[in-house]
Amino acid sequence: MMAGSDAIRERESPKRLIAEALRIGFHSLGISEATRSPHADRFLRWIEKKQYASMQWITRNTQRRIDPRKSLPGARSVLTVTLPYSSAVSSTGPSTEPGAKVARYARGRDYHKVMRPMLESLCEFVSEGDRWNTWWSVDTSPLLERDWAELSGIGWIGKNGIVIDHEIGSWFFLGAIVTDRSFVASTPAMDHCGNCTRCIDACPTSAIVSPRTIDAGRCISYWTIEHRGELPK
């Protein structure tokens, strides 16, 4: 695609863009400037302390993770979209039969496969043929999606490291589009956690070692999803 350097550089109203995102099926869309993440230093400290357990892959492409312009030179905007998953699906009652609990987000279709065509469709709308460049991610590329979700007003990052939307909580998937097309940015989300530490206190393995910092080696989610091998006793 063309870089779009010969096109009008003023920031555009996102009204039509938001309407298209909703038409495609996303719950919301927020916009932030493509810049270095304000939480980059926290991420780099996390890497330095090796709190990623065996996920060595996360130590690669660190500069791309904290700055979308490293993945798309000339990037101007980051578009963050949300797609809720059902919070109404309750767990089954107590049972004497052997079994396991399955997280609600994993009870439906693979969200990567669901969101991919939706993001591709939105990219087509943004790019207007070959006028603008786009690059998308749905937990599949080196990009700290939660940071830009907060910057774009989708929600704030809770002390458990999860983005919280004031309407639908944390029951949603995130997707992101980086583009060299410039849109008016949304107002960043405000932190509403205050002095609350309920998530930290409730964590059964004390994996939340400090607000918004997770020691993956203590995290049940890591051991049941990311870890390849036998579980520790």
C-alpha angles and dihedrals in degrees: 000000000000116000092235092232091136093055129091109288100199116114113263129221110258095214097108091040093054091047090052092049090053091047090054090054107263118138096221144350128209131183132215134171116266101248140123112301113258086221094053095110092053090053093048091050089051089054092046091053090050092232091151095087109209096342095113090159090073090065090064123086092012093159091053090050094055099037122039090197088073089064096039114026110217093024113164106174140031115206115202121196133186133211116188124220121208116284089177094072103099127199118258118261126264114303135187090211119099112257147123137246117246120208113247094239089059097050095083135046120317103280092217090062092044097049099039097077090041092054092044090053091051090047089056089053092049096044096051092210108308098334097102135030121234135184123185138197136186103181086305105097137050100277131117092230095179092059092057092042087061093044091050094053097250092125144306126272108252124217087261089062094250125122112246122204113203090225106040103019114219097321097118146083123240129223130177138201122196116201141169088225110103121227130176106269124240122238110271116248119259122234109251098176094094112165093337115127100170094123092048092048093046097050103112095209099037089242093150095081093175135352108305093356118109125190099216092200089067097040120107090206090059094049094048099041115019102029117093111205141030120337118246117251 
